[in-house]
Amino acid sequence: ANRDLEMEYQAQISILRPRISARRANMTVKFQDLYGFTVEGNVDDVNVLNEVREKVREQGRVWWALEASKGPCWYLETHVSSYLKSSLKFSALVNALTLKRLIKKGIPLNLRPKVWFSLSGAAKKKSTVPDSYYNDLITAVEGKTTSATRQIDHDLPRTFPGHPWLDTPEGHAALRRVLVGYSFRDSDVGYCQGLNYVAALLLLVMKTEEDAFWMLAVLLEDVLANDCYTNNLSGCHVDQRVFRDLLSKKCPRIAAHLDALEFDVSLVSTEWFICLFSKSFPTETTLRVWDVLFYEGANVLFNVALAIFKMNEDELLIAHQVGDVISIVQRSTHHLFDPDELLTVAFEKIGSMTTTTISKQRKKQVPAVMAELDQRLRRLNVDDDGDEK
């Protein structure tokens, strides 16, 4: 009888007291990532992050071995047009296939600035102007005030607050020079909120202001569509329409359920496209996405955005309120410490989408977006009595 009572007591203990592994999984810890950001997660998140970092270290050995055997800039031989010409050397073809596979697995921390600068086209863009271009530009615009510079000054302290370098007078000054310099280089873009986060991460990766400036330039002028950051954000509206259509095609069950909830996906996806996931993912996951972005182009953003919904399909399909959908998506992105899982879903389960395919989809949406923006402008210019101002 005593033994039976003891067994019953132990059974009650196991119910009332969660397993050690469960307690550890629910324990919130703070840790610093490789770029100085403080991250909150549970013990499982830390373990995932450590596993991912170990994989990247292994990849680093592969990259350095290729540097030693094929030369320090072997990957430049692969950077040809989107289709392989018949005259292309076999060695370049092998390098191209090797490079594409390697980039998906992650560029090593120390090689990332050099590889990005070369493969994105930033090095080529910089080579078309005098060596003193950036310094001359910064000197020329010093002290000038525009609507862009005022907005930049307003956003500086709000850009990754608490970061040990970005959130300092030195960090603010460096970020300001990059953003103000570019606002004068391209007056059509000027400055758009969201670019502060993108430029800040570029500074952390590239190490120098000038290289960060050229990476921002190639990103806005060549990698992304040229209307993404204009004053009326027409390109952003176009992207959201394209994304909604793609979600219906690639994830029809999710799209139908969200439509039934009257949930507009742009509530969460607009920030992804404007900030290039820099505010949504852990830093190291964001940079893994950028590894592919700078090599393959803007289509990557759509693949990754679709992957987020696909990875959360089961939870999303039982969500009954708009707030639940937002909570599921935000929780997922903030704790997405495994970029390998994300990129596997993005490129293997979602399926390939070329930049050309996305460009065609964007062209179809442009007339409707421009009509919508024009109608909105007309409403703003009409007073309450219906008379034009």
N, C-alpha and C positions, 0 to 999 in steps of 0.2 A: 504493500500500500504506500509506503514511504517512497519507494522507487517510482511508482506511477505518479505520485504527487510531484516529485522532483522533475520527471519528464514533462509533466504538464506545465510546471513553472518555467522550465527552459524554453518550451514552445512559446509561452507568452513573452518571454524576453526577446526571442528572435523576431516576434511581430512588432514589439514596441520599440526595439532598438535597431535602427537600420544597419546594414552590413558596413564594414569599414570602408570598402571600396565605394559604396554609395555616399557615405559621409564625405570622403575625400573628393568625390566628383562634385559635390554641392558646395565645397569650401571655396570661397572666392580669394584669389591671391593676386597681388600686383607684381609685375615684373617689367623690366625695360627691354625693348627690342633692340635690334642691331643699329637702329638709326636714332636712338635716344628717346623714343616715345614710351610713356608709361602705359602699360596695357593691363586691363583687368580680365581675368578668366579663372576657370577652375583648374584643378590639378590635371585633369585629362587634357585640357587645352595646352598646358605647359608641356605635357608629354608629346602631344602631336607636334607642337612647334619644335621641340628638340629633335624629333624624328625627321621632320622636314629639313631642318638645318644640317643634319647629318647627311641626308641625301644630296643637299647642295654642295657640301664639302666633297662628297664623292664625285659629283659632277665637276667640281673645280679641278680635281686631279686629271679628269679626262680632257678638260679644256687646256690645261697647262701642258699635257702630253702632246696635244695637237699643235700648240704653239711651238713646242720644241722640235717636233718632227716635220711640220709643214711650213713653219715660218710664223713670225709674230702677227701678220695680218692675213693669214690664210683665208679668212672668211670673206675678204673683199673680192676674191675671185668668183664668189657665188652671186654677187649682187648685180644680176642682169635683169632684163625686162621680165614681165610677169609670165611669159611663155618661153620655153626653152628653144632656142634657135638650133637648127640642124648643125650649124658650124661650131656650136659650143663644145669645148674640149671635154673629154670624158672625165678628166680629173676635176673640172669645175662642177660637173653634174654630181659627182660623188660628194664633193664639198657642200653643194647646195642641199642635198638630201641629209647629209650629216648635220649641217648647221640648223636646218629647220627642226630636226629631232632634238638637238641639243638645246635650242632656245626654249622649246616647250618644257624641257626639264629644268630650266633655270640657268641664267648667266651668273657666274661667280661674282661675289661682291667686288673684288678688286679689279675684275675685267669689265664690269658693267659700264663704267663711264666711257672707256675706249670703244667697246663694241657698239653701244648706243650711238655714240658720236659718229662712228663710221657708217653703220648700216642704215641709220635714219635719214642720212643725207645732210646732216648738220655740218659735217666737215666740208663737204662740197659747197654748201651755201656760204660758209664762212670764207672759203677760198676765193670767192668772186668779188670780195671787197678788200680794201686796204687793211693791213694788220691793225691799224690804229682805229678802225671803224667804231668798235664798242666804246673805247675810252673817249673818242671825239664826240660820240653821240651823248654820252653821260655828261660830259663837260658842257655841251651846247644846251642841254635842257635843264641844267642845274638852276634852281630858283624859279622856274616857270610854273605857273599855276593854271590848271585846266579843270574841267569837271572830272576828268579821269584821275588826275593827281589827287584831287580832294577825296574821291571815293577810295583810292588806294590808301591814303593816310587814315581814312576811317576804318579800313579793313585790316590794317597791319596788326594791331593788338589782338584781333579776333582770329588770327591765323595760327592754328595749333597752339593755343595758350598753354603755358607751363612747360613747353619744350626747352631743354637746357641751353640751346643756342638760338633757335628761331625766335623765341620770346625774350630776346635781349636787345638792347639798343644796337649792338653790332649786327645781329640777325635781321632786325627790322630795317636797318639801313641798307643791307645787301639786297634784301627782297624788294625794297622800294626802288632801288636803282634798276633792277632787272625789269620790274613791272612798268615803271615810268618810262624807261628807255624804249620798251616795246610799244607803249602807247603812242609815242611820237613816231616810231618807225612805221606803224600801220594805223593811221587815223580812222580807218573804217571799223577796226576792232576797238581801238583805244584801250579800254579796260572793261572787263566784264567780271562781276562777282563770281567767284569760283576759280578764276585763274590764279588767285593768290595761293590757293592750296596746291595747285599744279606746279606753279613756279617754286614754291617752298620745297616740295619734294625733289624737284630737279636740282635745286641748290644743294640739298643734302647728298644726292647721289653724285653729281658732277664735280663737286668740291669747289669749283671756281665760278664766279659770277658770269664771266664771259661765256663759258661753255654752257651754263644754265640758260643764258640769254639765247644762244643759238639753238639749243634744244627746244626752247619755247617757240622760237621762230619757225623751225622746220615742222613742229607739231601743228601750229596754227595755219601755216601756209602750204604744207604739202601732205602731211599725214591725215589730218582731219578735213572734212568739207569746209570750204572757205567762208561759209555763211553761219557757222555754228555760234560765233561770238559777236555777231554784228549787233547794233543798237537794239533792233527789234527782236533779236533772238530767233529769227525766222528759221535758221537751220536747226535749232533745237526743237522747234515745233514740228518740223519735217521729220526729224529723227524719231520723235515720239509717235507720230502717225505710222511710220514704217515699223517701229517696234511693236505697236499694237497688232498690226497685220501679221507680222512674223510670229507673235505669240499665238494667234489664232491658228496659224498653219502648223507650227512646231509643237505646240502644247494645247490642242483644242479643248481637252477636258478642263484644264485650268482656266482658259480664256472664257469658256461658257459659264463656268461657276462664278468667275469674277464679274462677268456681265450681269448675271442674275442678282449679284449683290450690289450692282450699280457702282462697282469699284473702278476708278480710273487709274490704270497702272502708272500713269505719269506722276502720280502723287509720290511714288518712290523712285521711279526710274529717271526723272528729270535731273536730280542731283547726281546720279551715277554718270550720266553723259556729260554734264557740265564740269564736274570735278574729276572725271575719269576714275571714279571709285576711290579717290584719295581720302574721302571723308567716311567711307562706308566699310572698307576692308581693313584688317590689320595691315600695317605698312608693308611687310614682306610679301603679303599676298598681292597687294596693289602693284608692287614693283615686278612681280612675276607676270602679271597681266600686261604691264607696260613693256616687258621684254618682248612679248609677242606683238604688241601694238606697234612698236617702232620698226618691226621687221615686216609684218604682214599688212598693216593698215587698219583703217577705222572699222572694218567689218568685225574685228575682234570684240569691239564694245557690244555689238549685238549678240554675238555668241555667248559672251560672259553674262550679259543681262538675262538672256533666256535660260542659261544654266542655273541661275539663282532660283528662278521659279520652278524649274524642273527638279532641282534638288529638294525642294520643299513641297512637292506635289501632294503627298499624302496629307500633310497638315493643312495645306491650303484648301483642299477639297472638303474638309469638315469644318472650316471656318464659317461662321454665320454672320459676322459683322465686319464692317470695313476696318474698324480698329484692330480686330484680331489679325486681319491680313497684314496690316502695317507692322504690328508687333512681331509676327512670325518672320517676316522678311528682314526687318531690322535686327532682330536677335540673331538670325542666321548669318547675315553679312558681318556683323561686329565680331562674331566668334568663328569666322571662317579662317582658321589658322592653317588649313591644309590646301595650298594652291594646286597640288597635284590632283586632288579629287575634283576641284572646280574646273580645271582645264581639261580633264578627262571627259567630264560631262559636256563641257562647252564645245569640244571639237570632235568627240566620238559619238555622243548620244544625240546632240543637237544636229550635227551634220555640217558639212562644209558650206560656207557662204563667202563668195569672193567679193572683193571691193567693187568689181564691175557689177555684180548682182545687186549690191546695196545701192550703188549709184543709180541704177535703173529704177529701183524702187523709190528712191528719193525724188527723182525727176517726176514720177507720177503724182507725188504728193504736193509738189511745189505750188501748182495753181490753186488748190483748195486752201493751202495755208496762207498764201498771199491774199486771197479773197477774204479770208477770215480776219487777217490783220488789218486789211483796208476797212472792213466793216467796223472793226473795233475802233479804229482811228476816227471814222466818221461819227460814231456815237460820242466819242470824247469831244468832238468839235461842235456838237449840237447841244444847245442849252435845254433846260427843262421844258421850255415852251415849244421846242421843236424848231426854233430858228437857228440858223447857222451863225456862229460868232464871227 
